[in-house]
Amino acid sequence: MNKNESVSRYGPLIGAIDEGTNSVRFLVFAANTAEVLTYHQVSISKSYPKEGWVEQNPMEILGAVVECLNKTVDNLHQLSIDSADIIAIGIANQRETTIVWDSITGQPLHNAIVWMDMRTTNIVDEILKGVRNNINYLKPLCGLPISPYFSALKLKWLLDNDASVQLAVKEKRCMFGTVDSWLIWNLTGGINGGAHSTDVTNASRTMLMNISTLKWDSKLLDFFKIPFEILPQIRSSSEIYGHIHDGVLRGVPISGCLGDQQSALVGQMCFRRGQAKSTYGTGCFVLYNTGTAIVDSNHGLLTTVAYQLGPQSPPIYALEGSVAMAGEVIQWLKEKLEIISDVKESEAVANQLPFDNRIVFVPAFSGLYAPYWRKDARSIICGITEETTSAQIVRAALQAICLQTKDILESIRKDTGLLLTKLLVDGAMTANNLLMQMQADVCGIPVVRPLMCDTTALGAAIAAGRAEGIRKWDVRSNIAVPSDSFFPSISDNERDMLYSQWKMAVKRSLEWESLEELHDDNEDLHKLTATGLFVIGTMIVLMVAKYRSIT
């Protein structure tokens, strides 16, 4: 098949790099139909140097991207499709994850500090002491609470604690960026003139960008003591950042970039004010489109940039509720407790039980994010008896994901005065039908799972295509039509009871102190004993539950 025949069959092609916390994919879309023609996926690892620390190797991330590009192009050729028909590439990436690297050697100066990392807790404590414990002190400028979640705190930790980073800053060769910046710089040439850029959505997650001006803010930089010269240029989500410098896609422009959750919002076609989507991956993230209005939440939500589709287009904003632990909880059940052998097994195991599980699991491994913003929270399982089984723990874990989402929807209702009539969903976990039914039951509204499951990658492709003049996707109406919907199947009383139990359990998860603090404080030694007994007791019950499930 020659090039003209492939173009006439599919139209121009758009590539999308979907870089997540656990894997990297490169997908190729047909611009005329938004059909995924092929893709390749590579897993990426995380390391845990200390308790609460989560890191990734930036070179592994970059290598996974390059491998995905190469393998996907090979796939195209096997389908007799010309890879030269790829006219643009978009990037969707895990947000907040922080990378610093050497502009001369191109090598990372430290492992990437992942968004869920909690090492900056002490820094946050010190900062909060200086602002009378007001976590919202900087929200008027950046839209975000003071939390270990965001990039500025991770970057400050690197500047304060890593000698190689300090020396690189002193010698004017340190570069900072979130994962999108690292990829754009490397793919467009790296030390040979790579573009040091980011987009407004990723910049809005750093605590360093002014949410109104979309510029790096001098007051925020001074507050965190961040040097301006190490920062990337902030650009819109849809414009040409640069061109692939070498390899199989040399010369193809990178013309779209969005943080993965904002990319899913675009991919779900939530272009109207009042539309919302929830993405279920490692964490869970609800974004609510507020249009051109910057809405300040009084109920624990973030104000963030949703997208800006072109440098001359107005920025669109969103309220966001971020849940740290979703798919990661199910992975924990598999890898740490070993009560399921595969994450896909969670649906079948939990389906053995009726609605009334009586077990409540608050998965606060890294504290609680929205709407609580409590870094002192720790995971807790309530309601355990001698009859508790491993299946009940699995079901409670799935239910916890849904209850955390309900928390966020309640905050949206309080902030906007509007009650959502449906919730659009996407992400790998939406393949779990039980989880989707639970979500509808817990929230009391229909949950709509779209026909297009690759919405995060699609959003990046839409942004990239728009910069190349592709403004309409011919099957846009089909993408918005769900393949299935899930409707509430429990009574209001059952729903209220479940949510009341959840709120009680959340209260019990708060104000847990570190073992180091307890050890240093003689007055609190009795708390250490109680904590130890609770942990030991919980693990004994779980071991018994696992044994019963096996026998």
Stockholm file with secondary structure:
# STOCKHOLM 1.0

chainA/1-551         MNKNESVSRYGPLIGAIDEGTNSVRFLVFAANTAEVLTYHQVSISKSYPKEGWVEQNPMEILGAVVECLNKTVDNLHQLSIDSADIIAIGIANQRETTIVWDSITGQPLHNAIVWMDMRTTNIVDEILKGVRNNINYLKPLCGLPISPYFSALKLKWLLDNDASVQLAVKEKRCMFGTVDSWLIWNLTGGINGGAHSTDVTNASRTMLMNISTLKWDSKLLDFFKIPFEILPQIRSSSEIYGHIHDGVLRGVPISGCLGDQQSALVGQMCFRRGQAKSTYGTGCFVLYNTGTAIVDSNHGLLTTVAYQLGPQSPPIYALEGSVAMAGEVIQWLKEKLEIISDVKESEAVANQLPFDNRIVFVPAFSGLYAPYWRKDARSIICGITEETTSAQIVRAALQAICLQTKDILESIRKDTGLLLTKLLVDGAMTANNLLMQMQADVCGIPVVRPLMCDTTALGAAIAAGRAEGIRKWDVRSNIAVPSDSFFPSISDNERDMLYSQWKMAVKRSLEWESLEELHDDNEDLHKLTATGLFVIGTMIVLMVAKYRSIT
#=GR chainA/1-551 SS CCHHHHHHHHCSEEEEEEECSSEEEEEEEETTTCCEEEEEEEECCCBCSSTTCCEECHHHHHHHHHHHHHHHHHHHHHTTCCGGGEEEEEEEECSSCEEEEETTTCCBSSCEECTTCCTTHHHHHHHHHHTTTCTTTTHHHHSCCSCTTSHHHHHHHHHHHCHHHHHHHHTTCEEEEEHHHHHHHHHTTGGGTCCCEEEHHHHTTTTCBCTTTCSBCHHHHHHHTCCGGGSCEEECSEEEEEECCSSTTTTCEEEEEEEHHHHHHHHTTCCSTTCEEEEESSSEEEEEEEETCCCCCSSSCEEEEEECCSTTSCCEEEEEEEESCSHHHHHHIIIIICSCSSTTHHHHHHTTSCSCCCCEEECCTTCBCTTTCBTTCCCEEECCCTTCCHHHHHHHHHHHHHHHHHHHHHHHHHHHSCCCSCEEEESGGGGCHHHHHHHHHHHTSCEEEESCSCHHHHHHHHHHHHHTTCCCCTTHHHHHSEEEEECCCSCHHHHHHHHHHHHHHHHHHSSCCCHHHHHHCGGGHHHHHHHHHHHHHHHHHHHHHHHHHHC
#=GC SS_cons         CCHHHHHHHHCSEEEEEEECSSEEEEEEEETTTCCEEEEEEEECCCBCSSTTCCEECHHHHHHHHHHHHHHHHHHHHHTTCCGGGEEEEEEEECSSCEEEEETTTCCBSSCEECTTCCTTHHHHHHHHHHTTTCTTTTHHHHSCCSCTTSHHHHHHHHHHHCHHHHHHHHTTCEEEEEHHHHHHHHHTTGGGTCCCEEEHHHHTTTTCBCTTTCSBCHHHHHHHTCCGGGSCEEECSEEEEEECCSSTTTTCEEEEEEEHHHHHHHHTTCCSTTCEEEEESSSEEEEEEEETCCCCCSSSCEEEEEECCSTTSCCEEEEEEEESCSHHHHHHIIIIICSCSSTTHHHHHHTTSCSCCCCEEECCTTCBCTTTCBTTCCCEEECCCTTCCHHHHHHHHHHHHHHHHHHHHHHHHHHHSCCCSCEEEESGGGGCHHHHHHHHHHHTSCEEEESCSCHHHHHHHHHHHHHTTCCCCTTHHHHHSEEEEECCCSCHHHHHHHHHHHHHHHHHHSSCCCHHHHHHCGGGHHHHHHHHHHHHHHHHHHHHHHHHHHC
//
